[in-house]
């Protein structure tokens, strides 16, 4: 089944982009005021979090701390700042997959991979390389479903293909294809950096769900609605996947 939309795909307005820092700050305050301690401990499985472009572990610390408070062994990718793929993308991803596999070697349970923005591209592609050692993927504001550059920063196409305008059709199809495991995409129509349509799957299935929240791109990683979705997805037991229903 295809997701239909009557809204043309275009870059977010400059007004939304300009409001990103303020909106992210408001979301951070809301997170601090509304966060609660988990009533039920998680199963302790590992959660690897990939930061967005030009950010590092500090940027995803609220998300990491949230996952840890729920009872999961959460940590960031341990590679410092995300400066984008270097050189041949397949070789770069293979090296990153080896690095993440080493991080996960001490754990017996399959991992959840979470990626924010460009980090979500890594999470999806690494899940394909590391299966069955990955139980699910969660992306946050990640424009995996794009043929042309519909961002306000122009990073996706220059980093992945060297072209500022379009992606190679084969690479585009590859990025659009979800990994063969439960996959959740969290997106916002008020994202000021990437077009929200590019964060949704063309084909939905039992194991693929796109979840809309109201939030900025910069602040999506600590947006209370995002954190509710993450908590719900992490609590799914292998073999018992169910659609997300917002309790708020």
N, C-alpha and C positions, 0 to 999 in steps of 0.2 A: 504493500500500500504506500502510495506517495503522499507526502505532506504538501498540500496546496496552499499557496499564499497569494493574495492579490496585491501585496506590497512589493514594488520593485526593489531589487537589491541595490543599495547605494551606500556610500560611506556615511557614518553618522554626521549630524550637523556640527558645525564649528561651535555652536552654542553649547551643545552637549559636551563636546570636548573641553571647552573652557571651564565648565562646571565640575569636571572630574575631581580635582583636588578637594574642593569644598564638600562635595557629596561623599567622597571617600572618608573624609574626616568625620562627617556626621555618622556614617555607617560604623566607624570605629568606636565612637562614643556610644552608639546604640548597642554595639557588641559588648562593651564593657558593662553597660547598665543592665543588660538582659541575660548575660550568660549565667548558666546554672550548672551545678554539679550533677553528673550523671547518676540516675537512680539505679541503673543496672550496668554492671561492668561488662566491657566488651570481651571478646574471646582472645585478645592479645596478639592477633595476627599482625604482621608487619605492614606498615603503610609508608610508601615512598612518595614524597611530594616534590614536584619539579616546579621551580619558580619561573616567572615570566621573563621576557627579554629585559636585559640590563638590571635585573634584580637578583638577589641571592637568598640565602636561608632566612635572613632577617625579615624579608618581605612576606614570607609565608609562615613566620613564627606564630601568629595568632591561630592559623589553621592547624599547624603542627601541635601546638599546645592544646587546642580543642580536641584533636584526635587522641592525644595522650591522656587527657582528662577522662575520656570515654573508656579507657582501658586498652588502647592499642599501642603497639610498638612503632610509633611514628617518628620519622626523621626526614630531613631534606636530602637532596641528591648528593651532597657532599662534594660538589665541584665549584663552589664559590659562585661568582657572577655568571649569569647566563648570557653569553655574548653571541649565541647562535651557533649553528653547525659550521665547522671549519673544513674546507676542502670537500672531497667527495662525500655526499650525504650518507650513502650506504656504509662506507667505511667508518664514518664518524658515529653513526648510530650503532654499528656493530661494536665499536670500542666502548660506547656508553653502556650498551647492554652487558658487556663483560664486566664493567665497573659495578653496575647495579646487581648483577648476579653475585659478585663477591660480597657486596653489602648484605645480601639476603642469605648467604650460605649458612649462617648460624641459626636460621629459623627453620622450623619444620613445616609450618603452615604456608600455603600460597599467599602472596602479597596482594594488596590493593595498590594501584598506581593512581596518583592524583596529580593533575597538571593544570596550572593556571596559565591562560593565554598560550604563548608559544610552548610553554612547558607541557601543555596538553597534547600537542603534536608528538612530543617525545613519549609521553605516557602511552598513547595509542600505538605508536610504532614499536615501542619496546615490548608492549604486551604481546604483539605478534611474534616477536623474536624469543621471548622468554616463557611463553606458554609451554607446559601447564603450570609453571611456577607463579602464575598470576591469576587471581580469582576474579578480579573485576577492575574496570577503569572508570575514573570520574574526571571529567574535564570541566574547567571553569572559564567561561569566556574565551573558548578556543575556536578559531575560525577554520575548521578542517574542511568545510564544504564550500569551496570557492574556486571559481575559474578565473576571475579577474581580481585585482586588488581593490577590496572594499574596506580598507582600513584608513585611519587618519595618520598613520605613521609609516606606512609603506614598507614594513619590515619583512612581512611574510614571503613575498615573492623574491625580493632581493636575496634573502638568506637561503631560501630553498632552491631557487632556480637561477639566480643571477639576473633575472629580468624584472623590471619594476612593474610590468603590465600584466602578463599572463603566466600561468603555469603550464609546463609540459603536460599534455593530456594524460599520459600514462602516470605521471607523478600525482596529478590531480585526482585521478580515479583511485589511486592507492591511498591517498590521504582521506578520501571520502569513505573508504571501506572500513567499517569498524572491526576491531579485533573479535575473534570468535569466542567471546565471553560476555557476561553482563557489562554493558557500557552505558554510562549516564553522562549527558551533556547539560550543564547548567548555563543558562544564558539570560540576557536582559535586553529588552527592547530599548531601554534607555542607556545602553552601553555607548559611551562617547568615543570609543577607540575602534572597535570592530563592528561591522554590520551584523546584527543579531541573526539574520537569515543564514549566515555562513556558519553558525554554531549549531545548526539543526541538521538531522539526518534526512536524506531524501526518502529513504525507505525505513520504515519503523518495523519492529518485530517484538517478539516476547522479551528479548534480552536487550533491547535498545530503547532508551527513554530520554526524551528531551524535556527538561524542566525549566520553566520560565520563572524568574524572580524579578523583583524591582530593585535595581541597584546600578551603581557605576561600575566601570571596568576595573579601575584601580582598587576600589574597595570591595570587590566581589569576594575576595578571599577571606574577609572577616565579616561580611554581611550576615546578619543573624539568619536570614532565610537560607543562604547558602549552607551555613553550618547545620541547620536542621536537616537539609537534604543529605549532607555528608554523613551525619549521625545515623540517619535512617538506612542509607545504603551500606554503611559499614556493618550494621547489625544484621544484614541478610545472611542467613546461613547458606553455605554451598548447597545447591540443589533445591533451594526454597526461595528463588527469586520472585519478587512481586513488584507491581508498579508502585511508585511513590504517590502518596496522598498527603497533601500538606495539612498538618494538624492545626495550624494557626487559623 
